[in-house]
Amino acid sequence: MNPEIAAINERVKEESRFVDALTAEISKVIVGQRYMVERLLIGLLADGHILLEGVPGLAKTLTVNTLANCIAAQFRRIQFTPDLLPADLIGTMIFDQKESVFRPRKGPIFSNIILADEINRAPAKVQSALLEAMQERQVTIGDQTYRLDEPFLVMATQNPIEHEGTYPLPEAQVDRFMLKLRIVYPDKKEERQILDLMGSGKPPAVARVISTQDILRARKTVDSIYIDDKIKEYIVNLVFATRYPDQYNLNLKDFIEYGASPRATIYLARAAKAHAFLRHRGHVIPDDVKAIGQDVLRHRVILTYEAEAEEMTPEDVVKKVFDEIEVP
């Protein structure tokens, strides 16, 4: 092995020791949902936000709150409703009568981990205020601009079964999310464990495993993880296959309206690095890209009406792309 890669591997093994301890601490409260927990960690480590679809009651809020407690981070849950205003999110200017001046009152967006519950129930102005904060990592109150604290992770949820009274996120805004997750029900064994754990009252307390500074240091290590040119070419081919399927002998042209954006290429590489970090590896392998591929691409592939008539989903298209594109 290349000495430089070997050095990165050793560094990653040292820096990623907290991963197993953090996962074990979260599992004291959260039964199952390993997929969701792992993707949350990938979002934290790769500095990307997460859009989550799942019916109510699948421990989304509890999982994010538990993660925040384990890293001693500030956590705020914001319930998005049709009457929510941008000022309710980012803050506003308050008049100080004693000194006859306006002073800023910061909103709940000034936290490390934000749970934007049912983001599609708020009007476009509020959605835009949140997404601007996600992209720019800053907000403007009055004539002053304030930087948001790092790490800053937004986990936004939307209910897949209720659409009445909602404001669907435009594709351009959905593209700002690194990952889109689909959360499913626990199996029968896990449901019984949930009953035993939660049926008697409050969930167990968790201990602080790492600090926010440890997360920021781990991000620098994730950035240094080695990704070979062949893996980079593989990632580019996957994204281009969603735009120009004919060039890759994929019979998908009639089903894809728009393919994934260049942001997908960047996020796929960054998420693959974070996935390798969780596996205590200092280099990316094709399995890292495959493991995270659906979550990065499912919300970036826009289908045609013909695909909908054929009951084809974006997941079907992404799966076919991964099945057909040659793995290095």
RODO-2510 file (C-alpha; in nm, 4 decimals, decimal comma):
residues 328
     n   res          X          Y          Z
     1     m     0,0000     0,0000     0,0000
     2     n     0,1148     0,3527    -0,0770
     3     p     0,2875     0,4932     0,2367
     4     e     0,0769     0,8104     0,2159
     5     i    -0,2483     0,6102     0,2063
     6     a    -0,1236     0,3904     0,4910
     7     a    -0,0614     0,7038     0,6989
     8     i    -0,4151     0,8285     0,6260
     9     n    -0,5556     0,4881     0,7251
    10     e    -0,3767     0,5034     1,0602
    11     r    -0,4973     0,8571     1,1203
    12     v    -0,8575     0,7616     1,0389
    13     k    -0,8436     0,4583     1,2703
    14     e    -0,7280     0,6871     1,5507
    15     e    -0,9773     0,9677     1,4830
    16     s    -1,2776     0,7387     1,4236
    17     r    -1,2572     0,5557     1,7556
    18     f    -1,5491     0,7584     1,8865
    19     v    -1,7859     0,6208     1,6183
    20     d    -1,8483     0,2862     1,7874
    21     a    -1,8872     0,4471     2,1308
    22     l    -2,1273     0,7077     1,9918
    23     t    -2,3372     0,4473     1,8118
    24     a    -2,3495     0,2294     2,1241
    25     e    -2,4617     0,5244     2,3373
    26     i    -2,7394     0,6145     2,0919
    27     s    -2,8544     0,2498     2,0824
    28     k    -2,9345     0,2754     2,4556
    29     v    -3,2335     0,4877     2,3528
    30     i    -3,2932     0,4089     1,9849
    31     v    -3,3831     0,0509     1,8950
    32     g    -3,2923    -0,0388     1,5372
    33     q    -3,2936     0,2544     1,2924
    34     r    -2,9230     0,1958     1,2312
    35     y    -2,9691     0,3290     0,8799
    36     m    -3,1021     0,6625     1,0072
    37     v    -2,8371     0,6934     1,2796
    38     e    -2,5551     0,6207     1,0354
    39     r    -2,6864     0,8709     0,7799
    40     l    -2,7130     1,1367     1,0498
    41     l    -2,3469     1,0808     1,1317
    42     i    -2,2591     1,1003     0,7620
    43     g    -2,4414     1,4338     0,7417
    44     l    -2,2486     1,5617     1,0441
    45     l    -1,9112     1,4413     0,9170
    46     a    -1,9617     1,5459     0,5540
    47     d    -2,1194     1,8815     0,6452
    48     g    -2,4426     1,8116     0,4590
    49     h    -2,8099     1,8468     0,5472
    50     i    -3,0689     1,5699     0,5446
    51     l    -3,4266     1,5510     0,4167
    52     l    -3,6209     1,2678     0,5740
    53     e    -3,9485     1,1075     0,4696
    54     g    -4,1337     0,8860     0,7128
    55     v    -4,4682     0,8500     0,8807
    56     p    -4,5071     0,9904     1,2345
    57     g    -4,3848     0,7853     1,5294
    58     l    -4,0607     0,6446     1,3869
    59     a    -3,8349     0,8137     1,6479
    60     k    -3,7042     1,0857     1,4164
    61     t    -3,7136     1,3579     1,6822
    62     l    -3,5855     1,1266     1,9551
    63     t    -3,2930     1,0115     1,7404
    64     v    -3,1777     1,3629     1,6566
    65     n    -3,2211     1,4785     2,0166
    66     t    -3,0238     1,1780     2,1454
    67     l    -2,7427     1,2448     1,8970
    68     a    -2,7279     1,6085     2,0068
    69     n    -2,7052     1,5041     2,3724
    70     c    -2,4234     1,2607     2,2950
    71     i    -2,2124     1,5372     2,1398
    72     a    -2,3210     1,8130     2,3799
    73     a    -2,4620     2,0178     2,0928
    74     q    -2,7471     2,2679     2,0943
    75     f    -3,0640     2,1092     1,9552
    76     r    -3,3855     2,2847     1,8549
    77     r    -3,7011     2,1334     1,7103
    78     i    -3,9069     2,3710     1,4977
    79     q    -4,2620     2,2715     1,4054
    80     f    -4,3342     2,4162     1,0631
    81     t    -4,6915     2,5401     1,0232
    82     p    -4,8740     2,7514     0,7606
    83     d    -4,8701     3,0590     0,9862
    84     l    -4,4939     3,0439     1,0589
    85     l    -4,2985     3,3579     0,9628
    86     p    -3,9296     3,3923     0,8660
    87     a    -3,8760     3,6000     1,1828
    88     d    -3,9975     3,3026     1,3911
    89     l    -3,7067     3,1088     1,2465
    90     i    -3,4127     3,3478     1,2135
    91     g    -3,5102     3,6164     1,4646
    92     t    -3,6022     3,9845     1,4427
    93     m    -3,5194     4,3331     1,5723
    94     i    -3,6736     4,4316     1,9075
    95     f    -3,7037     4,7931     2,0204
    96     d    -3,5295     4,8678     2,3501
    97     q    -3,7392     5,1435     2,5106
    98     k    -3,4787     5,2298     2,7746
    99     e    -3,2074     5,3102     2,5236
   100     s    -3,4361     5,3848     2,2260
   101     v    -3,2515     5,1458     1,9942
   102     f    -3,3368     4,8284     1,8077
   103     r    -3,1586     4,5140     1,9238
   104     p    -3,1491     4,1758     1,7509
   105     r    -3,3295     3,8809     1,9045
   106     k    -3,1868     3,5646     1,7542
   107     g    -3,4222     3,2850     1,6546
   108     p    -3,3972     2,9074     1,7006
   109     i    -3,1879     2,8723     1,3841
   110     f    -2,8858     2,9652     1,6010
   111     s    -2,8277     2,6076     1,7171
   112     n    -2,6015     2,3213     1,6104
   113     i    -2,8677     2,0680     1,5161
   114     i    -3,2070     2,1753     1,3838
   115     l    -3,5052     1,9460     1,3344
   116     a    -3,7349     2,1183     1,0848
   117     d    -4,0468     1,9117     1,1425
   118     e    -4,2812     1,8882     0,8416
   119     i    -4,0941     2,1501     0,6421
   120     n    -4,3484     2,1299     0,3594
   121     r    -4,6230     2,2745     0,5822
   122     a    -4,4597     2,6196     0,5926
   123     p    -4,4991     2,8746     0,3092
   124     a    -4,2248     2,9433     0,0566
   125     k    -4,0812     3,2464     0,2423
   126     v    -4,0067     3,0381     0,5514
   127     q    -3,8654     2,7508     0,3468
   128     s    -3,6395     2,9970     0,1646
   129     a    -3,5191     3,1497     0,4926
   130     l    -3,4179     2,8058     0,6201
   131     l    -3,2572     2,6961     0,2962
   132     e    -3,0596     3,0210     0,2706
   133     a    -2,9227     2,9596     0,6194
   134     m    -2,8339     2,6038     0,5154
   135     q    -2,6475     2,7184     0,2063
   136     e    -2,4773     3,0348     0,3283
   137     r    -2,4339     2,9336     0,6956
   138     q    -2,5381     3,2854     0,7909
   139     v    -2,8562     3,4887     0,8405
   140     t    -2,9346     3,8578     0,8195
   141     i    -3,1388     4,0316     1,0911
   142     g    -3,2035     4,3960     1,0115
   143     d    -2,8821     4,5249     0,8544
   144     q    -2,6518     4,2855     1,0417
   145     t    -2,5309     3,9482     0,9162
   146     y    -2,4580     3,6745     1,1707
   147     r    -2,2582     3,3576     1,1147
   148     l    -2,4141     3,0346     1,2375
   149     d    -2,2228     2,8153     1,4801
   150     e    -2,0453     2,5055     1,3530
   151     p    -2,1282     2,2252     1,3279
   152     f    -2,4649     2,3142     1,1767
   153     l    -2,6930     2,0314     1,0630
   154     v    -3,0521     2,0622     0,9455
   155     m    -3,2665     1,7514     0,9468
   156     a    -3,5948     1,8329     0,7739
   157     t    -3,8881     1,5924     0,7750
   158     q    -4,1909     1,5628     0,5542
   159     n    -4,4862     1,3287     0,5813
   160     p    -4,5173     1,1117     0,2673
   161     i    -4,8875     1,0326     0,3169
   162     e    -5,0436     1,3740     0,3838
   163     h    -5,0320     1,6440     0,1158
   164     e    -5,3364     1,8560     0,1998
   165     g    -5,2351     2,2048     0,3111
   166     t    -4,8690     2,1581     0,2213
   167     y    -4,6228     2,3618     0,0147
   168     p    -4,4009     2,1086    -0,1673
   169     l    -4,0335     2,1981    -0,1828
   170     p    -3,9212     2,3007    -0,5338
   171     e    -3,6619     2,0746    -0,6933
   172     a    -3,3980     2,3499    -0,6784
   173     q    -3,4416     2,3708    -0,3014
   174     v    -3,4530     1,9952    -0,2470
   175     d    -3,1183     1,9786    -0,4277
   176     r    -2,9611     2,1667    -0,1341
   177     f    -2,9987     1,8581     0,0844
   178     m    -2,7075     1,6169     0,0698
   179     l    -2,9205     1,3124     0,1563
   180     k    -3,2847     1,2179     0,1306
   181     l    -3,3771     0,9240     0,3528
   182     r    -3,6773     0,6941     0,3482
   183     i    -3,7508     0,5649     0,6979
   184     v    -3,9578     0,2479     0,7361
   185     y    -4,1273     0,0697     1,0246
   186     p    -3,9181    -0,1452     1,2628
   187     d    -3,9482    -0,5222     1,2362
   188     k    -4,1439    -0,7286     1,4883
   189     k    -3,8435    -0,8079     1,7096
   190     e    -3,7383    -0,4421     1,7222
   191     e    -4,0956    -0,3344     1,8008
   192     r    -4,0973    -0,5656     2,1031
   193     q    -3,7659    -0,4179     2,2200
   194     i    -3,9142    -0,0690     2,1819
   195     l    -4,2078    -0,1725     2,3986
   196     d    -3,9782    -0,3102     2,6695
   197     l    -3,7599     0,0021     2,6626
   198     m    -4,0210     0,2761     2,6326
   199     g    -4,3297     0,1174     2,7819
   200     s    -4,2311     0,2025     3,1382
   201     g    -4,1814     0,5777     3,0992
   202     k    -3,8937     0,8108     3,0097
   203     p    -3,6092     0,6892     2,7848
   204     p    -3,2691     0,6179     2,9417
   205     a    -3,0231     0,9050     2,9795
   206     v    -2,7192     0,9122     2,7529
   207     a    -2,3673     1,0264     2,8304
   208     r    -2,1656     1,2799     2,6375
   209     v    -1,9240     1,0899     2,4154
   210     i    -1,7585     1,3689     2,2155
   211     s    -1,7763     1,7458     2,1773
   212     t    -1,8635     1,9661     1,8828
   213     q    -1,4919     2,0434     1,8484
   214     d    -1,4257     1,6710     1,8046
   215     i    -1,6780     1,6682     1,5193
   216     l    -1,5065     1,9625     1,3487
   217     r    -1,1690     1,7895     1,3846
   218     a    -1,3154     1,4665     1,2451
   219     r    -1,4457     1,6617     0,9433
   220     k    -1,0896     1,7632     0,8571
   221     t    -0,9878     1,3986     0,8743
   222     v    -1,2798     1,3001     0,6497
   223     d    -1,1667     1,5611     0,3942
   224     s    -0,8215     1,4000     0,3859
   225     i    -0,9508     1,0484     0,3080
   226     y    -0,8017     0,9201    -0,0153
   227     i    -1,0252     0,8718    -0,3172
   228     d    -0,8644     0,7160    -0,6237
   229     d    -0,9032     0,8647    -0,9716
   230     k    -1,0890     0,5515    -1,0833
   231     i    -1,3442     0,6015    -0,8048
   232     k    -1,3813     0,9668    -0,9047
   233     e    -1,4430     0,8606    -1,2641
   234     y    -1,6983     0,6059    -1,1409
   235     i    -1,8851     0,8785    -0,9512
   236     v    -1,8870     1,1083    -1,2549
   237     n    -2,0134     0,8242    -1,4762
   238     l    -2,2976     0,7503    -1,2336
   239     v    -2,4131     1,1117    -1,2347
   240     f    -2,3745     1,1532    -1,6105
   241     a    -2,5728     0,8335    -1,6672
   242     t    -2,8728     1,0036    -1,5058
   243     r    -2,8417     1,2908    -1,7559
   244     y    -2,7401     1,1093    -2,0734
   245     p    -2,8508     0,7455    -2,0315
   246     d    -2,8149     0,6720    -2,4049
   247     q    -2,4385     0,7291    -2,3846
   248     y    -2,4206     0,4437    -2,1341
   249     n    -2,6563     0,2072    -2,3215
   250     l    -2,9285     0,2555    -2,0616
   251     n    -3,2865     0,2395    -2,1838
   252     l    -3,3970     0,5250    -1,9584
   253     k    -3,4165     0,8290    -2,1872
   254     d    -3,7980     0,8302    -2,1971
   255     f    -3,8212     0,8116    -1,8185
   256     i    -3,5804     1,0868    -1,7050
   257     e    -3,6853     1,4501    -1,7371
   258     y    -3,3795     1,5916    -1,5583
   259     g    -3,0721     1,4148    -1,4269
   260     a    -2,8648     1,4848    -1,1182
   261     s    -2,6852     1,8184    -1,0841
   262     p    -2,3090     1,8724    -1,0339
   263     r    -2,3897     1,9125    -0,6641
   264     a    -2,4707     1,5389    -0,6685
   265     t    -2,1155     1,4604    -0,7843
   266     i    -1,9656     1,6628    -0,5001
   267     y    -2,2020     1,5224    -0,2368
   268     l    -2,1558     1,1636    -0,3551
   269     a    -1,7789     1,1924    -0,3106
   270     r    -1,8050     1,3646     0,0289
   271     a    -2,0661     1,1211     0,1596
   272     a    -1,8575     0,8244     0,0385
   273     k    -1,5603     0,9598     0,2350
   274     a    -1,7735     0,9920     0,5485
   275     h    -1,9032     0,6364     0,4968
   276     a    -1,5435     0,5116     0,4756
   277     f    -1,4648     0,7028     0,7971
   278     l    -1,7491     0,5226     0,9771
   279     r    -1,5882     0,1962     0,8627
   280     h    -1,2499     0,3123     1,0031
   281     r    -1,0932     0,3283     0,6559
   282     g    -0,8733     0,6019     0,5142
   283     h    -0,9631     0,5328     0,1517
   284     v    -1,2870     0,5105    -0,0461
   285     i    -1,3927     0,1873    -0,2169
   286     p    -1,6809     0,1358    -0,4659
   287     d    -1,8987    -0,0136    -0,1894
   288     d    -1,8930     0,3235    -0,0110
   289     v    -2,0332     0,4915    -0,3205
   290     k    -2,2954     0,2195    -0,3666
   291     a    -2,4031     0,2308    -0,0027
   292     i    -2,4776     0,6032    -0,0117
   293     g    -2,5810     0,6348    -0,3774
   294     q    -2,9592     0,6067    -0,3376
   295     d    -2,9678     0,8640    -0,0580
   296     v    -2,7698     1,1182    -0,2620
   297     l    -2,9451     1,0676    -0,5965
   298     r    -3,3103     0,9756    -0,5279
   299     h    -3,4246     1,3376    -0,4920
   300     r    -3,2141     1,4654    -0,7806
   301     v    -3,3564     1,2472    -1,0575
   302     i    -3,6779     1,4013    -1,1953
   303     l    -3,8966     1,1574    -1,3855
   304     t    -4,1221     1,2113    -1,6869
   305     y    -4,4982     1,1583    -1,6946
   306     e    -4,4320     0,8393    -1,8877
   307     a    -4,2256     0,7025    -1,5995
   308     e    -4,5062     0,7851    -1,3573
   309     a    -4,7542     0,6089    -1,5855
   310     e    -4,5277     0,3048    -1,5772
   311     e    -4,5201     0,3348    -1,1939
   312     m    -4,1452     0,3780    -1,2040
   313     t    -3,9804     0,5559    -0,9101
   314     p    -3,6527     0,7526    -0,8889
   315     e    -3,5166     0,4631    -0,6796
   316     d    -3,5813     0,2272    -0,9726
   317     v    -3,3867     0,4542    -1,2072
   318     v    -3,0945     0,4975    -0,9661
   319     k    -3,0804     0,1209    -0,9030
   320     k    -3,0645     0,0510    -1,2763
   321     v    -2,7844     0,3068    -1,3162
   322     f    -2,5823     0,1422    -1,0381
   323     d    -2,6514    -0,2053    -1,1807
   324     e    -2,5327    -0,1128    -1,5294
   325     i    -2,2389     0,1264    -1,4787
   326     e    -1,9104    -0,0623    -1,4655
   327     v    -1,7493    -0,0743    -1,1227
   328     p    -1,3745     0,0022    -1,1141
***
